[in-house]
Amino acid sequence: MEDHLPRVTLGREQTKELMRRLAEERARRGLTQSDVARQMGTSQPYIAKLEAGANEPKLSTFLLYAGIVAGAVLLGRMLRDLSRPPSVR
């Protein structure tokens, strides 16, 4: 693993919170669930379930979604924020 990459372990609730933030970013950027689904080669209902936290995505699925929605820089900021204790956020 690269030394400059943050090592982050997320629990279920943190994963749901990260997906919520990414869904907000998707909407802020004017992307629909259908837009993201088309780019990922999946369906809009799957994206809706993903964003609602109904299923825990594989890492590859999560990274593809996050890359489309937020890009690497914003994702890195979100991950760093979530790795801090709640009292520091």
Backbone as CSV, one residue per row, in Angstrom:
resi,resn,N_x,N_y,N_z,CA_x,CA_y,CA_z,C_x,C_y,C_z
1,MET,0.846,-1.188,0.000,0.000,0.000,0.000,0.884,1.241,0.000
2,GLU,0.480,2.235,-0.730,1.225,3.482,-0.801,1.178,4.200,0.546
3,ASP,2.315,4.765,0.966,2.379,5.466,2.241,1.544,6.738,2.267
4,HIS,1.355,7.376,1.134,0.634,8.642,1.103,-0.891,8.464,1.089
5,LEU,-1.370,7.250,0.932,-2.810,7.009,0.933,-3.297,6.761,2.350
6,PRO,-4.433,7.389,2.738,-4.929,7.154,4.088,-5.439,5.728,4.237
7,ARG,-5.171,5.123,5.362,-5.695,3.792,5.655,-6.979,4.006,6.446
8,VAL,-8.089,3.635,5.851,-9.383,3.906,6.456,-10.191,2.621,6.538
9,THR,-10.745,2.365,7.705,-11.672,1.255,7.877,-13.008,1.864,8.271
10,LEU,-14.023,1.597,7.476,-15.338,2.175,7.741,-16.300,1.106,8.215
11,GLY,-17.054,1.439,9.237,-18.125,0.570,9.693,-19.369,0.805,8.850
12,ARG,-20.398,0.037,9.117,-21.649,0.145,8.338,-22.238,1.555,8.387
13,GLU,-22.297,2.149,9.567,-22.885,3.490,9.686,-22.039,4.540,8.968
14,GLN,-20.725,4.416,9.052,-19.860,5.355,8.341,-20.008,5.190,6.828
15,THR,-20.160,3.959,6.380,-20.368,3.720,4.951,-21.665,4.364,4.493
16,LYS,-22.721,4.207,5.284,-24.011,4.822,4.941,-23.890,6.344,4.911
17,GLU,-23.162,6.910,5.862,-22.971,8.363,5.903,-22.181,8.832,4.689
18,LEU,-21.151,8.103,4.316,-20.369,8.464,3.137,-21.235,8.392,1.883
19,MET,-22.063,7.377,1.765,-22.954,7.268,0.608,-23.958,8.421,0.594
20,ARG,-24.437,8.818,1.771,-25.365,9.960,1.853,-24.681,11.224,1.333
21,ARG,-23.441,11.434,1.753,-22.695,12.617,1.311,-22.430,12.573,-0.193
22,LEU,-22.101,11.412,-0.686,-21.869,11.279,-2.126,-23.156,11.509,-2.913
23,ALA,-24.286,11.042,-2.395,-25.571,11.278,-3.067,-25.889,12.777,-3.096
24,GLU,-25.591,13.477,-2.007,-25.781,14.933,-1.983,-24.888,15.601,-3.024
25,GLU,-23.649,15.140,-3.126,-22.716,15.697,-4.109,-23.199,15.409,-5.522
26,ARG,-23.738,14.215,-5.751,-24.286,13.873,-7.066,-25.363,14.867,-7.456
27,ALA,-26.297,15.108,-6.521,-27.400,16.033,-6.797,-26.880,17.464,-6.991
28,ARG,-25.911,17.860,-6.162,-25.348,19.205,-6.273,-24.712,19.422,-7.642
29,ARG,-24.121,18.384,-8.188,-23.473,18.487,-9.503,-24.460,18.337,-10.659
30,GLY,-25.734,18.146,-10.322,-26.753,18.049,-11.368,-26.820,16.697,-12.051
31,LEU,-26.241,15.677,-11.429,-26.311,14.325,-11.985,-27.518,13.601,-11.415
32,THR,-28.223,12.877,-12.251,-29.326,12.046,-11.767,-28.803,10.651,-11.468
33,GLN,-29.603,9.886,-10.740,-29.248,8.488,-10.511,-29.133,7.758,-11.837
34,SER,-29.979,8.095,-12.790,-29.923,7.462,-14.118,-28.624,7.796,-14.846
35,ASP,-28.154,9.055,-14.702,-26.878,9.441,-15.319,-25.743,8.570,-14.790
36,VAL,-25.703,8.423,-13.459,-24.635,7.642,-12.829,-24.771,6.171,-13.214
37,ALA,-25.993,5.663,-13.201,-26.225,4.259,-13.556,-25.743,3.974,-14.972
38,ARG,-26.032,4.868,-15.884,-25.619,4.697,-17.282,-24.090,4.632,-17.374
39,GLN,-23.401,5.523,-16.654,-21.936,5.531,-16.688,-21.339,4.287,-16.037
40,MET,-22.059,3.719,-15.074,-21.574,2.520,-14.379,-22.000,1.233,-15.066
41,GLY,-22.926,1.333,-16.013,-23.422,0.141,-16.687,-24.369,-0.661,-15.816
42,THR,-25.164,0.039,-15.017,-26.126,-0.627,-14.131,-27.468,0.090,-14.240
43,SER,-28.380,-0.201,-13.326,-29.718,0.382,-13.387,-29.908,1.482,-12.351
44,GLN,-30.868,2.360,-12.621,-31.198,3.427,-11.665,-31.692,2.852,-10.344
45,PRO,-32.530,1.806,-10.332,-32.950,1.246,-9.037,-31.768,0.745,-8.195
46,TYR,-30.737,0.209,-8.853,-29.558,-0.235,-8.102,-28.872,0.957,-7.436
47,ILE,-28.746,2.070,-8.165,-28.120,3.278,-7.605,-28.956,3.806,-6.446
48,ALA,-30.276,3.765,-6.576,-31.150,4.216,-5.481,-30.912,3.375,-4.222
49,LYS,-30.808,2.060,-4.379,-30.548,1.177,-3.235,-29.167,1.437,-2.652
50,LEU,-28.199,1.649,-3.519,-26.836,1.935,-3.081,-26.801,3.207,-2.228
51,GLU,-27.448,4.253,-2.725,-27.461,5.528,-2.006,-28.259,5.456,-0.708
52,ALA,-29.258,4.602,-0.666,-30.085,4.458,0.544,-29.410,3.580,1.595
53,GLY,-28.306,2.956,1.224,-27.615,2.079,2.164,-28.279,0.732,2.318
54,ALA,-29.105,0.357,1.339,-29.825,-0.918,1.403,-28.902,-2.108,1.197
55,ASN,-27.781,-1.863,0.544,-26.794,-2.934,0.384,-25.406,-2.333,0.544
56,GLU,-24.476,-3.147,0.990,-23.106,-2.688,1.153,-22.353,-3.033,-0.130
57,PRO,-21.870,-2.005,-0.835,-21.252,-2.264,-2.139,-19.870,-2.901,-2.020
58,LYS,-19.494,-3.622,-3.083,-18.109,-4.078,-3.197,-17.244,-2.828,-3.346
59,LEU,-15.992,-2.949,-2.956,-15.082,-1.809,-3.038,-14.995,-1.277,-4.467
60,SER,-14.927,-2.156,-5.440,-14.825,-1.717,-6.839,-16.056,-0.921,-7.267
61,THR,-17.237,-1.344,-6.814,-18.474,-0.627,-7.137,-18.476,0.736,-6.472
62,PHE,-18.097,0.759,-5.199,-18.047,2.017,-4.455,-17.083,3.000,-5.117
63,LEU,-15.898,2.542,-5.467,-14.901,3.435,-6.058,-15.345,3.954,-7.415
64,LEU,-15.995,3.115,-8.206,-16.519,3.560,-9.500,-17.577,4.630,-9.292
65,TYR,-18.527,4.373,-8.387,-19.590,5.352,-8.081,-18.975,6.662,-7.592
66,ALA,-18.084,6.561,-6.607,-17.474,7.759,-6.024,-16.670,8.533,-7.060
67,GLY,-15.963,7.839,-7.920,-15.182,8.509,-8.950,-16.053,9.282,-9.922
68,ILE,-17.178,8.711,-10.283,-18.113,9.381,-11.192,-18.737,10.588,-10.510
69,VAL,-19.127,10.404,-9.266,-19.866,11.452,-8.551,-18.961,12.566,-8.036
70,ALA,-17.880,12.206,-7.402,-17.120,13.211,-6.667,-15.692,13.404,-7.136
71,GLY,-15.138,12.442,-7.796,-13.733,12.539,-8.158,-12.849,12.217,-6.963
72,ALA,-11.610,11.965,-7.227,-10.683,11.480,-6.209,-10.405,12.493,-5.105
73,VAL,-10.296,13.777,-5.435,-9.929,14.767,-4.430,-11.015,14.902,-3.373
74,LEU,-12.253,15.052,-3.797,-13.342,15.194,-2.845,-13.532,13.920,-2.035
75,LEU,-13.388,12.771,-2.668,-13.516,11.500,-1.952,-12.461,11.404,-0.848
76,GLY,-11.243,11.796,-1.143,-10.192,11.779,-0.137,-10.530,12.652,1.053
77,ARG,-11.084,13.822,0.801,-11.499,14.710,1.905,-12.589,14.068,2.745
78,MET,-13.576,13.454,2.086,-14.662,12.803,2.827,-14.132,11.661,3.684
79,LEU,-13.232,10.850,3.134,-12.670,9.725,3.890,-11.862,10.219,5.090
80,ARG,-11.077,11.269,4.899,-10.311,11.815,6.031,-11.254,12.324,7.112
81,ASP,-12.315,12.999,6.711,-13.285,13.530,7.668,-13.942,12.394,8.454
82,LEU,-14.321,11.336,7.771,-14.987,10.220,8.439,-14.053,9.425,9.336
83,SER,-12.749,9.532,9.128,-11.812,8.776,9.961,-11.528,9.504,11.274
84,ARG,-11.984,10.740,11.396,-11.810,11.489,12.640,-12.921,11.128,13.626
85,PRO,-12.660,11.251,14.912,-13.730,11.027,15.896,-14.860,12.034,15.680
86,PRO,-16.115,11.664,15.966,-17.247,12.579,15.737,-17.076,13.938,16.404
87,SER,-16.418,14.012,17.538,-16.263,15.270,18.245,-15.320,16.251,17.520
88,VAL,-14.515,15.734,16.589,-13.554,16.568,15.853,-14.101,17.015,14.512
89,ARG,-15.105,16.346,13.990,-15.650,16.647,12.652,-16.281,17.987,12.576
